[in-house]
Amino acid sequence: MPIDSDQESALSLLGDEPFPAKRVFLAALFPALFGMIVGFLIVPPQVGFDPAAGLRAWVNFMNGGTWNTISVPDPNNIAQTTEVAVTWWPPGQYLFHGLLNLAGLSLAHAALLLAFLCSLSGCVGSAVLAAELGAPGESLPWIAAAVGCSSQNLTGFIGYWGGEPLIMALWPWVAVIAWKLRNRSILLVCTLPILFVIGSYIKYSFAIYAICILLFLWSERLVGLSLEGLGGASRRIGDVIRVSFPLVIVGLLYVILRHCFLSGEGSPLQGWEHRYSLREILAYTPMSPLTSVSNFQEPIVRAGIRFLHKEYDDVWLLVASIFVWLSPFAIILYVYFVFQRRPLLRFAGIAALTTVVVFSTFYILGYSVALRDRYYQQAGILLSAVVVVYAFEKRKFSILTQVFVFGVMIFGVLKFSRSVQAVEGRSPPAYIGVQGFAFITPPRVINELRLIATHRSSIIAISNPALALELDFVRHPSTHIFPTYGNGIKVAPSYKGRVSQITIAEPIWSQRNLRSRFVDYTEDEWTCYTVDDWVFWQTGYSRNEGE
């Protein structure tokens, strides 16, 4: 296809500067090393709620269980066990950590090593993607540094968050490959569905980011048609079908492969009791692509929790009163970007609008998806790149914009340091578990649970999957953990049968009566004691009786 002057003008926006590989790598390396040093020498990482459930599936597999399942008491006879598939989260979120653990690293050190590698990959990949989409070479190290110093990236060094760092590392490279193959339909059809499935094997929500890529490629093809000139109506329709067909095939192949290799049963895309108000949704989702990298609203919410004594989501009833007035301006900005000729601006706008529409729909339908800005980090990275590029191209505003970008980076580092200080300065100190993870649960509680776990033929009912993971490494083979945390793990309404001992351990503020689920025990058989604001309900022999 011949290239006319308009096309040359559009292509010239991509730039022809050499890629500053050394400066980009150094910009990506320093924040990764900073996070690594903190994780190894100051505060070990904690393990998040959902990822701990996935790691429990890995431990069960290493102990001879079925892949991607955990062992739980059989509801028909709690003296026996059955396996429950972990479908809420895909196995890719813990597979790489498990393999490193199998090679000899503790799970905490495996999480730190992967956080380091993912940080490097995500930062360098973001710079490469920006370069491919026309960012000037002098801006690329700043883009890598902005991503590396972001709160979302550094958080991975003080907490294991499953597939989040892996997706951050993979997505920009998938976008780069898609861009490189945009005019090679056969290679595009053969490559993209496989890459999309790999991403979904790590985290189900990669499907949203795959949609962003496909919509961006489609927009690029439509721009190409507009540069070719307009013909008759029938020709225009035929051209649109022609350029859309390969992308439709990519989408269909992805859906088929995902259905074949991944189970969607029990995923978060199902209803729950609590639903966000329309005001909360309109306040939160449109602003999240802009705030996801800086994560500046998180301290606001945490302060509200601390001083107002409200739950995380409830604080947004107050924050929404401000954000809801800013959301229309964010939407206007995204739409403006979508209609720009420059690929970087258009991709940023498409990614932001797509994630806003998808997650708004999830919230409106009442799906089990929480208000978390990390879900928007891919769009946030692209928007950050736009800001950095603007700083270098609009010279009269460059100092002000660079100060803003530098401020966001400093904010991310300070927020990370504050999170480290909050764990390091705890009294009593954080408990370091068998696999090197830090726990903010009182050490006396963990030691009590570890002692109980050594008893034979017992059941420990606990709501924290991170503590359940810790006990998996110390429990007697005949003792089993009864998970009560719900997500992705089906908890039966009643359990029959008897065992030597049942222990239910929960924080004192918990109001659940799990004792009633064990129908073959009477209320008189339960005894209660407390350890550091945790309540222990037990049946069977004394808490001090060992095996």
JOBEL-V332410 format. One record per residue. N is the residue number from 0. RES is the residue in one letter. SS is DSSP state (2 for helix, 1 for strand, 0 for the rest). PSI is psi in whole degrees, -180 to 180 (* if undefined). OMEGA is omega in whole degrees, -180 to 180 (NA if undefined). Layout:
n->N res->RES ss->SS psi->PSI omega->OMEGA
n->N res->RES ss->SS psi->PSI omega->OMEGA
This chain:
n->0 res->M ss->0 psi->124 omega->180
n->1 res->P ss->0 psi->151 omega->-178
n->2 res->I ss->0 psi->120 omega->-180
n->3 res->D ss->0 psi->-176 omega->-175
n->4 res->S ss->2 psi->-36 omega->179
n->5 res->D ss->2 psi->-42 omega->179
n->6 res->Q ss->2 psi->-40 omega->179
n->7 res->E ss->2 psi->-38 omega->178
n->8 res->S ss->2 psi->-41 omega->179
n->9 res->A ss->2 psi->-43 omega->-178
n->10 res->L ss->2 psi->-29 omega->-179
n->11 res->S ss->2 psi->-20 omega->179
n->12 res->L ss->0 psi->-19 omega->-178
n->13 res->L ss->0 psi->-21 omega->179
n->14 res->G ss->0 psi->155 omega->-180
n->15 res->D ss->0 psi->24 omega->180
n->16 res->E ss->0 psi->149 omega->175
n->17 res->P ss->0 psi->146 omega->-178
n->18 res->F ss->0 psi->124 omega->-178
n->19 res->P ss->0 psi->72 omega->-171
n->20 res->A ss->2 psi->-44 omega->-176
n->21 res->K ss->2 psi->-46 omega->-179
n->22 res->R ss->2 psi->-37 omega->177
n->23 res->V ss->2 psi->-43 omega->-179
n->24 res->F ss->2 psi->-43 omega->179
n->25 res->L ss->2 psi->-39 omega->178
n->26 res->A ss->2 psi->-34 omega->178
n->27 res->A ss->2 psi->-30 omega->-174
n->28 res->L ss->2 psi->-42 omega->-173
n->29 res->F ss->2 psi->-49 omega->178
n->30 res->P ss->2 psi->-33 omega->178
n->31 res->A ss->2 psi->-42 omega->177
n->32 res->L ss->2 psi->-40 omega->178
n->33 res->F ss->2 psi->-49 omega->179
n->34 res->G ss->2 psi->-39 omega->-179
n->35 res->M ss->2 psi->-44 omega->-180
n->36 res->I ss->2 psi->-43 omega->179
n->37 res->V ss->2 psi->-44 omega->-178
n->38 res->G ss->2 psi->-34 omega->-178
n->39 res->F ss->2 psi->-37 omega->-169
n->40 res->L ss->2 psi->-22 omega->-174
n->41 res->I ss->2 psi->-64 omega->-178
n->42 res->V ss->0 psi->117 omega->175
n->43 res->P ss->0 psi->157 omega->-180
n->44 res->P ss->0 psi->150 omega->168
n->45 res->Q ss->1 psi->168 omega->178
n->46 res->V ss->1 psi->129 omega->-177
n->47 res->G ss->0 psi->168 omega->-176
n->48 res->F ss->2 psi->-60 omega->-177
n->49 res->D ss->2 psi->-46 omega->-179
n->50 res->P ss->2 psi->-31 omega->179
n->51 res->A ss->2 psi->-36 omega->177
n->52 res->A ss->2 psi->-39 omega->177
n->53 res->G ss->2 psi->-42 omega->179
n->54 res->L ss->2 psi->-30 omega->176
n->55 res->R ss->2 psi->-35 omega->176
n->56 res->A ss->2 psi->-38 omega->177
n->57 res->W ss->2 psi->-44 omega->179
n->58 res->V ss->2 psi->-42 omega->178
n->59 res->N ss->2 psi->-39 omega->179
n->60 res->F ss->2 psi->-41 omega->178
n->61 res->M ss->2 psi->-25 omega->178
n->62 res->N ss->0 psi->11 omega->177
n->63 res->G ss->0 psi->5 omega->-180
n->64 res->G ss->0 psi->179 omega->179
n->65 res->T ss->0 psi->149 omega->-179
n->66 res->W ss->0 psi->134 omega->175
n->67 res->N ss->0 psi->42 omega->174
n->68 res->T ss->1 psi->163 omega->170
n->69 res->I ss->1 psi->154 omega->-180
n->70 res->S ss->1 psi->129 omega->-179
n->71 res->V ss->1 psi->160 omega->175
n->72 res->P ss->1 psi->141 omega->179
n->73 res->D ss->1 psi->124 omega->-178
n->74 res->P ss->0 psi->-27 omega->-179
n->75 res->N ss->0 psi->-20 omega->178
n->76 res->N ss->1 psi->101 omega->-173
n->77 res->I ss->1 psi->-9 omega->174
n->78 res->A ss->1 psi->-16 omega->177
n->79 res->Q ss->1 psi->166 omega->179
n->80 res->T ss->1 psi->158 omega->174
n->81 res->T ss->1 psi->164 omega->-179
n->82 res->E ss->1 psi->137 omega->-180
n->83 res->V ss->1 psi->128 omega->180
n->84 res->A ss->1 psi->139 omega->177
n->85 res->V ss->0 psi->92 omega->-176
n->86 res->T ss->0 psi->-11 omega->-178
n->87 res->W ss->0 psi->-32 omega->-180
n->88 res->W ss->0 psi->139 omega->179
n->89 res->P ss->0 psi->154 omega->-176
n->90 res->P ss->0 psi->-18 omega->-179
n->91 res->G ss->2 psi->-21 omega->-179
n->92 res->Q ss->2 psi->-24 omega->-180
n->93 res->Y ss->2 psi->-5 omega->-175
n->94 res->L ss->2 psi->-47 omega->-177
n->95 res->F ss->2 psi->-38 omega->176
n->96 res->H ss->2 psi->-41 omega->179
n->97 res->G ss->2 psi->-40 omega->179
n->98 res->L ss->2 psi->-40 omega->176
n->99 res->L ss->2 psi->-36 omega->175
n->100 res->N ss->2 psi->-40 omega->178
n->101 res->L ss->2 psi->-30 omega->179
n->102 res->A ss->0 psi->-7 omega->175
n->103 res->G ss->0 psi->-9 omega->178
n->104 res->L ss->0 psi->148 omega->170
n->105 res->S ss->0 psi->161 omega->-180
n->106 res->L ss->2 psi->-34 omega->178
n->107 res->A ss->2 psi->-44 omega->178
n->108 res->H ss->2 psi->-34 omega->175
n->109 res->A ss->2 psi->-41 omega->179
n->110 res->A ss->2 psi->-40 omega->179
n->111 res->L ss->2 psi->-44 omega->-180
n->112 res->L ss->2 psi->-44 omega->179
n->113 res->L ss->2 psi->-36 omega->176
n->114 res->A ss->2 psi->-39 omega->178
n->115 res->F ss->2 psi->-49 omega->-179
n->116 res->L ss->2 psi->-40 omega->180
n->117 res->C ss->2 psi->-37 omega->178
n->118 res->S ss->2 psi->-47 omega->178
n->119 res->L ss->2 psi->-48 omega->-178
n->120 res->S ss->2 psi->-44 omega->-178
n->121 res->G ss->2 psi->-41 omega->-179
n->122 res->C ss->2 psi->-49 omega->180
n->123 res->V ss->2 psi->-42 omega->179
n->124 res->G ss->2 psi->-38 omega->178
n->125 res->S ss->2 psi->-40 omega->178
n->126 res->A ss->2 psi->-41 omega->178
n->127 res->V ss->2 psi->-44 omega->179
n->128 res->L ss->2 psi->-45 omega->179
n->129 res->A ss->2 psi->-39 omega->178
n->130 res->A ss->2 psi->-42 omega->179
n->131 res->E ss->2 psi->-29 omega->-178
n->132 res->L ss->0 psi->10 omega->170
n->133 res->G ss->0 psi->9 omega->179
n->134 res->A ss->0 psi->140 omega->178
n->135 res->P ss->0 psi->149 omega->-175
n->136 res->G ss->2 psi->-36 omega->-177
n->137 res->E ss->2 psi->-19 omega->-180
n->138 res->S ss->2 psi->-17 omega->-171
n->139 res->L ss->2 psi->-44 omega->176
n->140 res->P ss->2 psi->-36 omega->178
n->141 res->W ss->2 psi->-38 omega->178
n->142 res->I ss->2 psi->-46 omega->179
n->143 res->A ss->2 psi->-42 omega->-180
n->144 res->A ss->2 psi->-39 omega->180
n->145 res->A ss->2 psi->-43 omega->178
n->146 res->V ss->2 psi->-43 omega->-178
n->147 res->G ss->2 psi->-36 omega->-179
n->148 res->C ss->0 psi->1 omega->-180
n->149 res->S ss->0 psi->152 omega->179
n->150 res->S ss->2 psi->-39 omega->-179
n->151 res->Q ss->2 psi->-41 omega->-178
n->152 res->N ss->2 psi->-48 omega->-176
n->153 res->L ss->2 psi->-28 omega->179
n->154 res->T ss->2 psi->-29 omega->-180
n->155 res->G ss->0 psi->-14 omega->180
n->156 res->F ss->0 psi->-13 omega->177
n->157 res->I ss->0 psi->2 omega->177
n->158 res->G ss->1 psi->135 omega->176
n->159 res->Y ss->1 psi->115 omega->-175
n->160 res->W ss->0 psi->29 omega->173
n->161 res->G ss->0 psi->-122 omega->-173
n->162 res->G ss->2 psi->-8 omega->-176
n->163 res->E ss->2 psi->-54 omega->180
n->164 res->P ss->2 psi->-36 omega->-179
n->165 res->L ss->2 psi->-41 omega->178
n->166 res->I ss->2 psi->-39 omega->178
n->167 res->M ss->2 psi->-34 omega->179
n->168 res->A ss->2 psi->-34 omega->-172
n->169 res->L ss->2 psi->-42 omega->-168
n->170 res->W ss->2 psi->-46 omega->-179
n->171 res->P ss->2 psi->-33 omega->180
n->172 res->W ss->2 psi->-37 omega->175
n->173 res->V ss->2 psi->-41 omega->178
n->174 res->A ss->2 psi->-39 omega->178
n->175 res->V ss->2 psi->-46 omega->180
n->176 res->I ss->2 psi->-43 omega->179
n->177 res->A ss->2 psi->-41 omega->179
n->178 res->W ss->2 psi->-42 omega->-180
n->179 res->K ss->2 psi->-33 omega->-176
n->180 res->L ss->0 psi->12 omega->-172
n->181 res->R ss->0 psi->-29 omega->-179
n->182 res->N ss->0 psi->10 omega->179
n->183 res->R ss->0 psi->85 omega->-168
n->184 res->S ss->2 psi->-41 omega->-177
n->185 res->I ss->2 psi->-48 omega->179
n->186 res->L ss->2 psi->-36 omega->179
n->187 res->L ss->2 psi->-46 omega->-180
n->188 res->V ss->2 psi->-35 omega->-178
n->189 res->C ss->2 psi->-25 omega->-171
n->190 res->T ss->2 psi->-49 omega->-171
n->191 res->L ss->2 psi->-44 omega->180
n->192 res->P ss->2 psi->-38 omega->-180
n->193 res->I ss->2 psi->-45 omega->179
n->194 res->L ss->2 psi->-39 omega->178
n->195 res->F ss->2 psi->-41 omega->180
n->196 res->V ss->2 psi->-39 omega->177
n->197 res->I ss->2 psi->-45 omega->177
n->198 res->G ss->2 psi->-41 omega->179
n->199 res->S ss->2 psi->-26 omega->176
n->200 res->Y ss->2 psi->-25 omega->177
n->201 res->I ss->2 psi->-43 omega->-179
n->202 res->K ss->0 psi->129 omega->-176
n->203 res->Y ss->0 psi->-35 omega->-176
n->204 res->S ss->0 psi->-5 omega->175
n->205 res->F ss->2 psi->-23 omega->177
n->206 res->A ss->2 psi->-36 omega->179
n->207 res->I ss->2 psi->-42 omega->-179
n->208 res->Y ss->2 psi->-28 omega->174
n->209 res->A ss->2 psi->-40 omega->177
n->210 res->I ss->2 psi->-41 omega->178
n->211 res->C ss->2 psi->-44 omega->-179
n->212 res->I ss->2 psi->-45 omega->-179
n->213 res->L ss->2 psi->-41 omega->179
n->214 res->L ss->2 psi->-37 omega->178
n->215 res->F ss->2 psi->-45 omega->177
n->216 res->L ss->2 psi->-39 omega->179
n->217 res->W ss->2 psi->-43 omega->179
n->218 res->S ss->2 psi->-37 omega->179
n->219 res->E ss->2 psi->-39 omega->178
n->220 res->R ss->2 psi->-36 omega->177
n->221 res->L ss->2 psi->-37 omega->175
n->222 res->V ss->2 psi->-41 omega->177
n->223 res->G ss->2 psi->-39 omega->177
n->224 res->L ss->2 psi->-40 omega->-179
n->225 res->S ss->2 psi->-32 omega->179
n->226 res->L ss->2 psi->-23 omega->179
n->227 res->E ss->2 psi->-19 omega->-178
n->228 res->G ss->0 psi->161 omega->-176
n->229 res->L ss->0 psi->140 omega->173
n->230 res->G ss->0 psi->-154 omega->176
n->231 res->G ss->0 psi->168 omega->-178
n->232 res->A ss->2 psi->-42 omega->-179
n->233 res->S ss->2 psi->-37 omega->179
n->234 res->R ss->2 psi->-41 omega->-180
n->235 res->R ss->2 psi->-43 omega->179
n->236 res->I ss->2 psi->-43 omega->179
n->237 res->G ss->2 psi->-38 omega->179
n->238 res->D ss->2 psi->-40 omega->179
n->239 res->V ss->2 psi->-43 omega->178
n->240 res->I ss->2 psi->-41 omega->-178
n->241 res->R ss->2 psi->-45 omega->-178
n->242 res->V ss->2 psi->-22 omega->-179
n->243 res->S ss->2 psi->-27 omega->-171
n->244 res->F ss->2 psi->-49 omega->180
n->245 res->P ss->2 psi->-37 omega->-179
n->246 res->L ss->2 psi->-35 omega->175
n->247 res->V ss->2 psi->-42 omega->178
n->248 res->I ss->2 psi->-42 omega->177
n->249 res->V ss->2 psi->-46 omega->-180
n->250 res->G ss->2 psi->-43 omega->180
n->251 res->L ss->2 psi->-44 omega->179
n->252 res->L ss->2 psi->-39 omega->178
n->253 res->Y ss->2 psi->-45 omega->180
n->254 res->V ss->2 psi->-43 omega->-179
n->255 res->I ss->2 psi->-47 omega->-180
n->256 res->L ss->2 psi->-39 omega->179
n->257 res->R ss->2 psi->-40 omega->179
n->258 res->H ss->2 psi->-34 omega->-178
n->259 res->C ss->2 psi->-37 omega->-171
n->260 res->F ss->2 psi->-13 omega->-178
n->261 res->L ss->0 psi->139 omega->178
n->262 res->S ss->0 psi->132 omega->177
n->263 res->G ss->0 psi->2 omega->-178
n->264 res->E ss->0 psi->132 omega->178
n->265 res->G ss->0 psi->23 omega->180
n->266 res->S ss->0 psi->171 omega->178
n->267 res->P ss->0 psi->-12 omega->-178
n->268 res->L ss->0 psi->63 omega->175
n->269 res->Q ss->0 psi->161 omega->-174
n->270 res->G ss->1 psi->157 omega->173
n->271 res->W ss->0 psi->173 omega->-172
n->272 res->E ss->0 psi->-42 omega->-176
n->273 res->H ss->0 psi->134 omega->176
n->274 res->R ss->0 psi->141 omega->180
n->275 res->Y ss->0 psi->149 omega->176
n->276 res->S ss->0 psi->158 omega->178
n->277 res->L ss->2 psi->-33 omega->179
n->278 res->R ss->2 psi->-44 omega->178
n->279 res->E ss->2 psi->-42 omega->-178
n->280 res->I ss->2 psi->-47 omega->-179
n->281 res->L ss->2 psi->-26 omega->178
n->282 res->A ss->2 psi->-35 omega->-170
n->283 res->Y ss->2 psi->-55 omega->-169
n->284 res->T ss->2 psi->-44 omega->-179
n->285 res->P ss->2 psi->-31 omega->-178
n->286 res->M ss->2 psi->-20 omega->-172
n->287 res->S ss->2 psi->-40 omega->176
n->288 res->P ss->2 psi->-33 omega->180
n->289 res->L ss->2 psi->-31 omega->-174
n->290 res->T ss->2 psi->-5 omega->-171
n->291 res->S ss->0 psi->-37 omega->-179
n->292 res->V ss->0 psi->-46 omega->180
n->293 res->S ss->0 psi->-33 omega->-180
n->294 res->N ss->0 psi->33 omega->-173
n->295 res->F ss->2 psi->-21 omega->-178
n->296 res->Q ss->2 psi->-16 omega->180
n->297 res->E ss->2 psi->-47 omega->176
n->298 res->P ss->2 psi->-32 omega->178
n->299 res->I ss->2 psi->-45 omega->-179
n->300 res->V ss->2 psi->-43 omega->-179
n->301 res->R ss->2 psi->-39 omega->178
n->302 res->A ss->2 psi->-39 omega->177
n->303 res->G ss->2 psi->-40 omega->178
n->304 res->I ss->2 psi->-43 omega->-175
n->305 res->R ss->2 psi->-46 omega->-172
n->306 res->F ss->2 psi->-26 omega->-179
n->307 res->L ss->2 psi->-10 omega->178
n->308 res->H ss->0 psi->47 omega->178
n->309 res->K ss->0 psi->163 omega->177
n->310 res->E ss->0 psi->163 omega->-176
n->311 res->Y ss->2 psi->-55 omega->-176
n->312 res->D ss->2 psi->-29 omega->-179
n->313 res->D ss->2 psi->-29 omega->179
n->314 res->V ss->2 psi->-28 omega->-178
n->315 res->W ss->2 psi->-16 omega->173
n->316 res->L ss->2 psi->-30 omega->178
n->317 res->L ss->2 psi->-46 omega->-179
n->318 res->V ss->2 psi->-33 omega->-178
n->319 res->A ss->2 psi->-30 omega->-179
n->320 res->S ss->2 psi->-23 omega->177
n->321 res->I ss->2 psi->-49 omega->-174
n->322 res->F ss->2 psi->-30 omega->-176
n->323 res->V ss->2 psi->-26 omega->178
n->324 res->W ss->2 psi->-20 omega->179
n->325 res->L ss->2 psi->-21 omega->-175
n->326 res->S ss->2 psi->-42 omega->179
n->327 res->P ss->2 psi->-36 omega->179
n->328 res->F ss->2 psi->-36 omega->177
n->329 res->A ss->2 psi->-44 omega->179
n->330 res->I ss->2 psi->-44 omega->179
n->331 res->I ss->2 psi->-40 omega->179
n->332 res->L ss->2 psi->-45 omega->-179
n->333 res->Y ss->2 psi->-44 omega->179
n->334 res->V ss->2 psi->-41 omega->178
n->335 res->Y ss->2 psi->-44 omega->179
n->336 res->F ss->2 psi->-40 omega->-177
n->337 res->V ss->2 psi->-34 omega->-175
n->338 res->F ss->0 psi->13 omega->175
n->339 res->Q ss->0 psi->151 omega->-179
n->340 res->R ss->0 psi->-31 omega->-177
n->341 res->R ss->0 psi->129 omega->-177
n->342 res->P ss->2 psi->-40 omega->-178
n->343 res->L ss->2 psi->-45 omega->179
n->344 res->L ss->2 psi->-43 omega->-178
n->345 res->R ss->2 psi->-42 omega->179
n->346 res->F ss->2 psi->-42 omega->179
n->347 res->A ss->2 psi->-44 omega->180
n->348 res->G ss->2 psi->-42 omega->-180
n->349 res->I ss->2 psi->-44 omega->-180
n->350 res->A ss->2 psi->-42 omega->-179
n->351 res->A ss->2 psi->-48 omega->-179
n->352 res->L ss->2 psi->-41 omega->-178
n->353 res->T ss->2 psi->-48 omega->180
n->354 res->T ss->2 psi->-37 omega->178
n->355 res->V ss->2 psi->-47 omega->-179
n->356 res->V ss->2 psi->-45 omega->-177
n->357 res->V ss->2 psi->-50 omega->-176
n->358 res->F ss->2 psi->-32 omega->174
n->359 res->S ss->2 psi->-41 omega->178
n->360 res->T ss->2 psi->-43 omega->178
n->361 res->F ss->2 psi->-46 omega->-178
n->362 res->Y ss->2 psi->-42 omega->-179
n->363 res->I ss->2 psi->-38 omega->179
n->364 res->L ss->2 psi->-8 omega->177
n->365 res->G ss->0 psi->28 omega->178
n->366 res->Y ss->1 psi->159 omega->-177
n->367 res->S ss->0 psi->65 omega->179
n->368 res->V ss->0 psi->122 omega->-176
n->369 res->A ss->0 psi->168 omega->176
n->370 res->L ss->0 psi->97 omega->-179
n->371 res->R ss->0 psi->124 omega->-175
n->372 res->D ss->2 psi->-12 omega->178
n->373 res->R ss->2 psi->-18 omega->178
n->374 res->Y ss->2 psi->-15 omega->-175
n->375 res->Y ss->2 psi->13 omega->-169
n->376 res->Q ss->2 psi->-28 omega->178
n->377 res->Q ss->2 psi->-46 omega->175
n->378 res->A ss->2 psi->-37 omega->179
n->379 res->G ss->2 psi->-38 omega->178
n->380 res->I ss->2 psi->-44 omega->179
n->381 res->L ss->2 psi->-41 omega->179
n->382 res->L ss->2 psi->-36 omega->176
n->383 res->S ss->2 psi->-41 omega->178
n->384 res->A ss->2 psi->-38 omega->178
n->385 res->V ss->2 psi->-44 omega->-180
n->386 res->V ss->2 psi->-43 omega->180
n->387 res->V ss->2 psi->-45 omega->178
n->388 res->V ss->2 psi->-42 omega->178
n->389 res->Y ss->2 psi->-39 omega->-179
n->390 res->A ss->2 psi->-32 omega->-177
n->391 res->F ss->2 psi->-18 omega->-178
n->392 res->E ss->2 psi->-31 omega->179
n->393 res->K ss->0 psi->84 omega->-168
n->394 res->R ss->2 psi->-36 omega->-176
n->395 res->K ss->2 psi->-19 omega->177
n->396 res->F ss->2 psi->5 omega->-170
n->397 res->S ss->2 psi->-41 omega->-178
n->398 res->I ss->2 psi->-46 omega->180
n->399 res->L ss->2 psi->-45 omega->-178
n->400 res->T ss->2 psi->-39 omega->178
n->401 res->Q ss->2 psi->-38 omega->176
n->402 res->V ss->2 psi->-40 omega->179
n->403 res->F ss->2 psi->-47 omega->180
n->404 res->V ss->2 psi->-45 omega->179
n->405 res->F ss->2 psi->-38 omega->178
n->406 res->G ss->2 psi->-40 omega->177
n->407 res->V ss->2 psi->-41 omega->179
n->408 res->M ss->2 psi->-45 omega->179
n->409 res->I ss->2 psi->-40 omega->178
n->410 res->F ss->2 psi->-43 omega->179
n->411 res->G ss->2 psi->-42 omega->180
n->412 res->V ss->2 psi->-43 omega->-180
n->413 res->L ss->2 psi->-40 omega->178
n->414 res->K ss->2 psi->-40 omega->176
n->415 res->F ss->2 psi->-45 omega->180
n->416 res->S ss->2 psi->-37 omega->178
n->417 res->R ss->2 psi->-39 omega->178
n->418 res->S ss->2 psi->-38 omega->178
n->419 res->V ss->2 psi->-46 omega->-180
n->420 res->Q ss->2 psi->-36 omega->-179
n->421 res->A ss->2 psi->-34 omega->179
n->422 res->V ss->2 psi->-44 omega->-176
n->423 res->E ss->2 psi->-34 omega->-175
n->424 res->G ss->0 psi->10 omega->-178
n->425 res->R ss->0 psi->149 omega->174
n->426 res->S ss->0 psi->115 omega->2
n->427 res->P ss->0 psi->164 omega->-178
n->428 res->P ss->0 psi->157 omega->178
n->429 res->A ss->0 psi->143 omega->179
n->430 res->Y ss->1 psi->132 omega->178
n->431 res->I ss->1 psi->118 omega->-174
n->432 res->G ss->0 psi->-177 omega->-177
n->433 res->V ss->0 psi->-41 omega->-177
n->434 res->Q ss->0 psi->15 omega->173
n->435 res->G ss->0 psi->-1 omega->178
n->436 res->F ss->0 psi->147 omega->176
n->437 res->A ss->1 psi->143 omega->179
n->438 res->F ss->1 psi->135 omega->176
n->439 res->I ss->0 psi->-3 omega->172
n->440 res->T ss->0 psi->138 omega->-179
n->441 res->P ss->0 psi->134 omega->-178
n->442 res->P ss->2 psi->-36 omega->-180
n->443 res->R ss->2 psi->-35 omega->178
n->444 res->V ss->2 psi->-45 omega->-179
n->445 res->I ss->2 psi->-42 omega->179
n->446 res->N ss->2 psi->-38 omega->177
n->447 res->E ss->2 psi->-43 omega->179
n->448 res->L ss->2 psi->-39 omega->178
n->449 res->R ss->2 psi->-40 omega->178
n->450 res->L ss->2 psi->-46 omega->180
n->451 res->I ss->2 psi->-36 omega->-177
n->452 res->A ss->2 psi->-19 omega->179
n->453 res->T ss->0 psi->-12 omega->179
n->454 res->H ss->0 psi->157 omega->-179
n->455 res->R ss->0 psi->151 omega->171
n->456 res->S ss->0 psi->50 omega->-178
n->457 res->S ss->1 psi->168 omega->175
n->458 res->I ss->1 psi->134 omega->174
n->459 res->I ss->1 psi->116 omega->178
n->460 res->A ss->1 psi->121 omega->-174
n->461 res->I ss->1 psi->143 omega->-175
n->462 res->S ss->0 psi->-14 omega->-177
n->463 res->N ss->0 psi->110 omega->-178
n->464 res->P ss->2 psi->-25 omega->177
n->465 res->A ss->2 psi->-42 omega->176
n->466 res->L ss->2 psi->-37 omega->177
n->467 res->A ss->2 psi->-39 omega->177
n->468 res->L ss->2 psi->-43 omega->178
n->469 res->E ss->2 psi->-43 omega->-179
n->470 res->L ss->2 psi->-25 omega->178
n->471 res->D ss->2 psi->-26 omega->-177
n->472 res->F ss->0 psi->-10 omega->-177
n->473 res->V ss->0 psi->-11 omega->-174
n->474 res->R ss->0 psi->155 omega->172
n->475 res->H ss->0 psi->143 omega->-178
n->476 res->P ss->0 psi->-25 omega->-179
n->477 res->S ss->0 psi->-3 omega->178
n->478 res->T ss->0 psi->139 omega->-174
n->479 res->H ss->1 psi->153 omega->-179
n->480 res->I ss->1 psi->129 omega->178
n->481 res->F ss->1 psi->104 omega->-176
n->482 res->P ss->1 psi->131 omega->-180
n->483 res->T ss->0 psi->17 omega->-175
n->484 res->Y ss->0 psi->-7 omega->166
n->485 res->G ss->0 psi->-69 omega->-169
n->486 res->N ss->0 psi->116 omega->175
n->487 res->G ss->0 psi->-10 omega->-180
n->488 res->I ss->0 psi->115 omega->-177
n->489 res->K ss->0 psi->122 omega->178
n->490 res->V ss->0 psi->118 omega->-177
n->491 res->A ss->0 psi->152 omega->179
n->492 res->P ss->0 psi->-23 omega->180
n->493 res->S ss->0 psi->152 omega->-179
n->494 res->Y ss->1 psi->131 omega->-177
n->495 res->K ss->0 psi->161 omega->177
n->496 res->G ss->0 psi->175 omega->-177
n->497 res->R ss->0 psi->151 omega->175
n->498 res->V ss->0 psi->177 omega->-177
n->499 res->S ss->0 psi->-39 omega->-178
n->500 res->Q ss->1 psi->142 omega->171
n->501 res->I ss->1 psi->133 omega->176
n->502 res->T ss->1 psi->128 omega->174
n->503 res->I ss->1 psi->118 omega->-177
n->504 res->A ss->1 psi->123 omega->179
n->505 res->E ss->1 psi->156 omega->174
n->506 res->P ss->1 psi->153 omega->-173
n->507 res->I ss->0 psi->-24 omega->-180
n->508 res->W ss->0 psi->-11 omega->-180
n->509 res->S ss->0 psi->136 omega->-176
n->510 res->Q ss->0 psi->8 omega->-175
n->511 res->R ss->0 psi->143 omega->175
n->512 res->N ss->0 psi->84 omega->-180
n->513 res->L ss->2 psi->-15 omega->-178
n->514 res->R ss->2 psi->-34 omega->-177
n->515 res->S ss->2 psi->-16 omega->179
n->516 res->R ss->2 psi->-26 omega->-180
n->517 res->F ss->1 psi->89 omega->-166
n->518 res->V ss->0 psi->-18 omega->-179
n->519 res->D ss->0 psi->10 omega->176
n->520 res->Y ss->0 psi->140 omega->176
n->521 res->T ss->0 psi->163 omega->-179
n->522 res->E ss->2 psi->-29 omega->-179
n->523 res->D ss->2 psi->-20 omega->-178
n->524 res->E ss->2 psi->-7 omega->-178
n->525 res->W ss->0 psi->138 omega->172
n->526 res->T ss->1 psi->160 omega->-173
n->527 res->C ss->1 psi->142 omega->170
n->528 res->Y ss->1 psi->164 omega->-178
n->529 res->T ss->1 psi->149 omega->174
n->530 res->V ss->1 psi->110 omega->177
n->531 res->D ss->0 psi->57 omega->176
n->532 res->D ss->0 psi->21 omega->170
n->533 res->W ss->1 psi->142 omega->180
n->534 res->V ss->1 psi->130 omega->177
n->535 res->F ss->1 psi->115 omega->172
n->536 res->W ss->1 psi->133 omega->-176
n->537 res->Q ss->1 psi->150 omega->165
n->538 res->T ss->1 psi->158 omega->177
n->539 res->G ss->0 psi->-149 omega->-173
n->540 res->Y ss->0 psi->174 omega->-173
n->541 res->S ss->0 psi->155 omega->179
n->542 res->R ss->0 psi->-26 omega->-178
n->543 res->N ss->0 psi->1 omega->-177
n->544 res->E ss->0 psi->117 omega->180
n->545 res->G ss->0 psi->-174 omega->180
n->546 res->E ss->0 psi->* omega->NA
